[in-house]
Amino acid sequence: QKPMDCQEQLITQAASVKAINPNAKVFVYRNLVKALPWYSQVREKLDDPNYEGWFLKFKDGVNGSYNVPPCTGDKCSAFYHDQLQTPEHPTGDGNCVDECDCGANP
């Protein structure tokens, strides 16, 4: 999807479970620490400079290196992100046919 719509898919999936069993307890988990840009509401905040202070930023490591790369494909971001449990192109924990469209920030 362009842009990615995982948030909307999770809501649809939760509603589908409730339709089958209205008594089922259903919740949608969203990471507390990492800002995952494939969720629409998170992506909107990451791309809005007014919310810059909400997010962790990379800090220079030993000799200016990082634990994970600040760039994904052609997009780089000062905001901390990693590639674990992340949709990627061409393969990852969820695959994108083209470069994953997560907004302005990877």
PyMOL commands that place a pseudoatom at each C-alpha (Angstrom):
pseudoatom trace, name=CA, resn=GLN, resi=1, chain=A, elem=C, hetatm=0, pos=[0.000, 0.000, 0.000]
pseudoatom trace, name=CA, resn=LYS, resi=2, chain=A, elem=C, hetatm=0, pos=[1.129, 3.533, -0.618]
pseudoatom trace, name=CA, resn=PRO, resi=3, chain=A, elem=C, hetatm=0, pos=[1.245, 4.943, 1.897]
pseudoatom trace, name=CA, resn=MET, resi=4, chain=A, elem=C, hetatm=0, pos=[1.364, 1.936, 4.179]
pseudoatom trace, name=CA, resn=ASP, resi=5, chain=A, elem=C, hetatm=0, pos=[-1.900, 1.338, 6.036]
pseudoatom trace, name=CA, resn=CYS, resi=6, chain=A, elem=C, hetatm=0, pos=[-1.090, -1.168, 8.768]
pseudoatom trace, name=CA, resn=GLN, resi=7, chain=A, elem=C, hetatm=0, pos=[-3.046, 0.827, 11.355]
pseudoatom trace, name=CA, resn=GLU, resi=8, chain=A, elem=C, hetatm=0, pos=[-6.213, 0.664, 9.290]
pseudoatom trace, name=CA, resn=GLN, resi=9, chain=A, elem=C, hetatm=0, pos=[-5.696, -3.041, 8.593]
pseudoatom trace, name=CA, resn=LEU, resi=10, chain=A, elem=C, hetatm=0, pos=[-5.319, -3.790, 12.307]
pseudoatom trace, name=CA, resn=ILE, resi=11, chain=A, elem=C, hetatm=0, pos=[-8.559, -1.943, 13.073]
pseudoatom trace, name=CA, resn=THR, resi=12, chain=A, elem=C, hetatm=0, pos=[-10.356, -3.893, 10.338]
pseudoatom trace, name=CA, resn=GLN, resi=13, chain=A, elem=C, hetatm=0, pos=[-8.952, -7.192, 11.643]
pseudoatom trace, name=CA, resn=ALA, resi=14, chain=A, elem=C, hetatm=0, pos=[-10.016, -6.390, 15.212]
pseudoatom trace, name=CA, resn=ALA, resi=15, chain=A, elem=C, hetatm=0, pos=[-13.517, -5.490, 14.015]
pseudoatom trace, name=CA, resn=SER, resi=16, chain=A, elem=C, hetatm=0, pos=[-13.699, -8.777, 12.067]
pseudoatom trace, name=CA, resn=VAL, resi=17, chain=A, elem=C, hetatm=0, pos=[-12.857, -10.774, 15.199]
pseudoatom trace, name=CA, resn=LYS, resi=18, chain=A, elem=C, hetatm=0, pos=[-15.497, -8.872, 17.208]
pseudoatom trace, name=CA, resn=ALA, resi=19, chain=A, elem=C, hetatm=0, pos=[-18.066, -9.553, 14.451]
pseudoatom trace, name=CA, resn=ILE, resi=20, chain=A, elem=C, hetatm=0, pos=[-17.435, -13.280, 14.808]
pseudoatom trace, name=CA, resn=ASN, resi=21, chain=A, elem=C, hetatm=0, pos=[-17.439, -13.199, 18.612]
pseudoatom trace, name=CA, resn=PRO, resi=22, chain=A, elem=C, hetatm=0, pos=[-18.787, -10.001, 20.213]
pseudoatom trace, name=CA, resn=ASN, resi=23, chain=A, elem=C, hetatm=0, pos=[-17.634, -11.247, 23.638]
pseudoatom trace, name=CA, resn=ALA, resi=24, chain=A, elem=C, hetatm=0, pos=[-13.998, -11.603, 22.562]
pseudoatom trace, name=CA, resn=LYS, resi=25, chain=A, elem=C, hetatm=0, pos=[-11.535, -9.198, 24.115]
pseudoatom trace, name=CA, resn=VAL, resi=26, chain=A, elem=C, hetatm=0, pos=[-9.579, -7.599, 21.279]
pseudoatom trace, name=CA, resn=PHE, resi=27, chain=A, elem=C, hetatm=0, pos=[-6.791, -5.038, 21.407]
pseudoatom trace, name=CA, resn=VAL, resi=28, chain=A, elem=C, hetatm=0, pos=[-4.323, -3.572, 18.940]
pseudoatom trace, name=CA, resn=TYR, resi=29, chain=A, elem=C, hetatm=0, pos=[-0.726, -3.389, 20.155]
pseudoatom trace, name=CA, resn=ARG, resi=30, chain=A, elem=C, hetatm=0, pos=[1.386, -0.435, 19.073]
pseudoatom trace, name=CA, resn=ASN, resi=31, chain=A, elem=C, hetatm=0, pos=[4.998, -0.214, 20.184]
pseudoatom trace, name=CA, resn=LEU, resi=32, chain=A, elem=C, hetatm=0, pos=[5.553, 2.120, 23.119]
pseudoatom trace, name=CA, resn=VAL, resi=33, chain=A, elem=C, hetatm=0, pos=[9.215, 2.863, 22.448]
pseudoatom trace, name=CA, resn=LYS, resi=34, chain=A, elem=C, hetatm=0, pos=[9.679, 2.903, 18.683]
pseudoatom trace, name=CA, resn=ALA, resi=35, chain=A, elem=C, hetatm=0, pos=[7.680, 5.216, 16.438]
pseudoatom trace, name=CA, resn=LEU, resi=36, chain=A, elem=C, hetatm=0, pos=[6.547, 2.830, 13.697]
pseudoatom trace, name=CA, resn=PRO, resi=37, chain=A, elem=C, hetatm=0, pos=[5.791, 4.928, 10.594]
pseudoatom trace, name=CA, resn=TRP, resi=38, chain=A, elem=C, hetatm=0, pos=[3.608, 2.332, 8.912]
pseudoatom trace, name=CA, resn=TYR, resi=39, chain=A, elem=C, hetatm=0, pos=[0.874, 3.385, 11.366]
pseudoatom trace, name=CA, resn=SER, resi=40, chain=A, elem=C, hetatm=0, pos=[-0.880, 6.434, 9.875]
pseudoatom trace, name=CA, resn=GLN, resi=41, chain=A, elem=C, hetatm=0, pos=[-1.178, 8.412, 13.119]
pseudoatom trace, name=CA, resn=VAL, resi=42, chain=A, elem=C, hetatm=0, pos=[2.497, 7.887, 13.946]
pseudoatom trace, name=CA, resn=ARG, resi=43, chain=A, elem=C, hetatm=0, pos=[3.622, 8.744, 10.397]
pseudoatom trace, name=CA, resn=GLU, resi=44, chain=A, elem=C, hetatm=0, pos=[1.664, 12.024, 10.526]
pseudoatom trace, name=CA, resn=LYS, resi=45, chain=A, elem=C, hetatm=0, pos=[3.543, 13.041, 13.686]
pseudoatom trace, name=CA, resn=LEU, resi=46, chain=A, elem=C, hetatm=0, pos=[6.963, 11.931, 12.399]
pseudoatom trace, name=CA, resn=ASP, resi=47, chain=A, elem=C, hetatm=0, pos=[6.508, 14.004, 9.246]
pseudoatom trace, name=CA, resn=ASP, resi=48, chain=A, elem=C, hetatm=0, pos=[5.317, 17.111, 11.155]
pseudoatom trace, name=CA, resn=PRO, resi=49, chain=A, elem=C, hetatm=0, pos=[8.200, 19.248, 12.524]
pseudoatom trace, name=CA, resn=ASN, resi=50, chain=A, elem=C, hetatm=0, pos=[5.921, 20.462, 15.342]
pseudoatom trace, name=CA, resn=TYR, resi=51, chain=A, elem=C, hetatm=0, pos=[6.259, 17.013, 16.962]
pseudoatom trace, name=CA, resn=GLU, resi=52, chain=A, elem=C, hetatm=0, pos=[10.034, 16.614, 16.542]
pseudoatom trace, name=CA, resn=GLY, resi=53, chain=A, elem=C, hetatm=0, pos=[10.604, 16.682, 20.305]
pseudoatom trace, name=CA, resn=TRP, resi=54, chain=A, elem=C, hetatm=0, pos=[8.371, 13.653, 20.823]
pseudoatom trace, name=CA, resn=PHE, resi=55, chain=A, elem=C, hetatm=0, pos=[10.837, 11.218, 19.272]
pseudoatom trace, name=CA, resn=LEU, resi=56, chain=A, elem=C, hetatm=0, pos=[14.213, 9.758, 20.218]
pseudoatom trace, name=CA, resn=LYS, resi=57, chain=A, elem=C, hetatm=0, pos=[17.069, 10.736, 17.932]
pseudoatom trace, name=CA, resn=PHE, resi=58, chain=A, elem=C, hetatm=0, pos=[20.195, 8.878, 16.960]
pseudoatom trace, name=CA, resn=LYS, resi=59, chain=A, elem=C, hetatm=0, pos=[23.212, 9.738, 19.093]
pseudoatom trace, name=CA, resn=ASP, resi=60, chain=A, elem=C, hetatm=0, pos=[26.710, 9.356, 17.684]
pseudoatom trace, name=CA, resn=GLY, resi=61, chain=A, elem=C, hetatm=0, pos=[28.207, 6.069, 18.728]
pseudoatom trace, name=CA, resn=VAL, resi=62, chain=A, elem=C, hetatm=0, pos=[31.829, 4.971, 18.844]
pseudoatom trace, name=CA, resn=ASN, resi=63, chain=A, elem=C, hetatm=0, pos=[33.718, 6.728, 16.027]
pseudoatom trace, name=CA, resn=GLY, resi=64, chain=A, elem=C, hetatm=0, pos=[30.436, 8.215, 14.776]
pseudoatom trace, name=CA, resn=SER, resi=65, chain=A, elem=C, hetatm=0, pos=[28.912, 4.798, 14.102]
pseudoatom trace, name=CA, resn=TYR, resi=66, chain=A, elem=C, hetatm=0, pos=[25.398, 3.684, 14.942]
pseudoatom trace, name=CA, resn=ASN, resi=67, chain=A, elem=C, hetatm=0, pos=[23.942, 0.422, 16.188]
pseudoatom trace, name=CA, resn=VAL, resi=68, chain=A, elem=C, hetatm=0, pos=[21.608, 0.442, 13.172]
pseudoatom trace, name=CA, resn=PRO, resi=69, chain=A, elem=C, hetatm=0, pos=[21.842, 2.509, 9.976]
pseudoatom trace, name=CA, resn=PRO, resi=70, chain=A, elem=C, hetatm=0, pos=[20.041, 5.875, 9.957]
pseudoatom trace, name=CA, resn=CYS, resi=71, chain=A, elem=C, hetatm=0, pos=[19.155, 5.340, 6.288]
pseudoatom trace, name=CA, resn=THR, resi=72, chain=A, elem=C, hetatm=0, pos=[16.695, 2.903, 4.754]
pseudoatom trace, name=CA, resn=GLY, resi=73, chain=A, elem=C, hetatm=0, pos=[16.904, 2.838, 0.973]
pseudoatom trace, name=CA, resn=ASP, resi=74, chain=A, elem=C, hetatm=0, pos=[17.193, 6.461, -0.141]
pseudoatom trace, name=CA, resn=LYS, resi=75, chain=A, elem=C, hetatm=0, pos=[15.570, 7.890, 3.008]
pseudoatom trace, name=CA, resn=CYS, resi=76, chain=A, elem=C, hetatm=0, pos=[17.532, 8.959, 6.082]
pseudoatom trace, name=CA, resn=SER, resi=77, chain=A, elem=C, hetatm=0, pos=[16.210, 10.211, 9.384]
pseudoatom trace, name=CA, resn=ALA, resi=78, chain=A, elem=C, hetatm=0, pos=[17.691, 11.642, 12.574]
pseudoatom trace, name=CA, resn=PHE, resi=79, chain=A, elem=C, hetatm=0, pos=[14.870, 9.871, 14.438]
pseudoatom trace, name=CA, resn=TYR, resi=80, chain=A, elem=C, hetatm=0, pos=[15.876, 6.540, 15.948]
pseudoatom trace, name=CA, resn=HIS, resi=81, chain=A, elem=C, hetatm=0, pos=[14.574, 3.566, 13.991]
pseudoatom trace, name=CA, resn=ASP, resi=82, chain=A, elem=C, hetatm=0, pos=[15.764, 0.069, 13.274]
pseudoatom trace, name=CA, resn=GLN, resi=83, chain=A, elem=C, hetatm=0, pos=[15.049, -2.642, 10.769]
pseudoatom trace, name=CA, resn=LEU, resi=84, chain=A, elem=C, hetatm=0, pos=[13.897, -5.307, 13.238]
pseudoatom trace, name=CA, resn=GLN, resi=85, chain=A, elem=C, hetatm=0, pos=[10.317, -6.514, 12.795]
pseudoatom trace, name=CA, resn=THR, resi=86, chain=A, elem=C, hetatm=0, pos=[10.023, -4.000, 9.979]
pseudoatom trace, name=CA, resn=PRO, resi=87, chain=A, elem=C, hetatm=0, pos=[8.470, -4.284, 6.536]
pseudoatom trace, name=CA, resn=GLU, resi=88, chain=A, elem=C, hetatm=0, pos=[11.266, -3.938, 3.985]
pseudoatom trace, name=CA, resn=HIS, resi=89, chain=A, elem=C, hetatm=0, pos=[12.032, -4.132, 0.288]
pseudoatom trace, name=CA, resn=PRO, resi=90, chain=A, elem=C, hetatm=0, pos=[12.658, -6.676, -1.106]
pseudoatom trace, name=CA, resn=THR, resi=91, chain=A, elem=C, hetatm=0, pos=[12.428, -8.839, 2.035]
pseudoatom trace, name=CA, resn=GLY, resi=92, chain=A, elem=C, hetatm=0, pos=[11.935, -8.296, 5.740]
pseudoatom trace, name=CA, resn=ASP, resi=93, chain=A, elem=C, hetatm=0, pos=[9.357, -8.966, 8.414]
pseudoatom trace, name=CA, resn=GLY, resi=94, chain=A, elem=C, hetatm=0, pos=[6.683, -8.199, 5.864]
pseudoatom trace, name=CA, resn=ASN, resi=95, chain=A, elem=C, hetatm=0, pos=[7.681, -7.447, 2.294]
pseudoatom trace, name=CA, resn=CYS, resi=96, chain=A, elem=C, hetatm=0, pos=[7.073, -4.397, 0.133]
pseudoatom trace, name=CA, resn=VAL, resi=97, chain=A, elem=C, hetatm=0, pos=[6.969, -4.916, -3.645]
pseudoatom trace, name=CA, resn=ASP, resi=98, chain=A, elem=C, hetatm=0, pos=[8.649, -1.532, -4.140]
pseudoatom trace, name=CA, resn=GLU, resi=99, chain=A, elem=C, hetatm=0, pos=[10.367, 0.587, -1.531]
pseudoatom trace, name=CA, resn=CYS, resi=100, chain=A, elem=C, hetatm=0, pos=[8.092, 0.687, 1.524]
pseudoatom trace, name=CA, resn=ASP, resi=101, chain=A, elem=C, hetatm=0, pos=[6.167, 3.955, 1.663]
pseudoatom trace, name=CA, resn=CYS, resi=102, chain=A, elem=C, hetatm=0, pos=[6.379, 5.052, 5.288]
pseudoatom trace, name=CA, resn=GLY, resi=103, chain=A, elem=C, hetatm=0, pos=[6.238, 8.789, 4.621]
pseudoatom trace, name=CA, resn=ALA, resi=104, chain=A, elem=C, hetatm=0, pos=[9.188, 11.171, 4.650]
pseudoatom trace, name=CA, resn=ASN, resi=105, chain=A, elem=C, hetatm=0, pos=[10.994, 9.256, 7.411]
pseudoatom trace, name=CA, resn=PRO, resi=106, chain=A, elem=C, hetatm=0, pos=[12.110, 5.616, 7.186]
for i in range(1, 106): cmd.bond("trace and resi %d" % i, "trace and resi %d" % (i + 1))
show_as sticks, trace
zoom trace
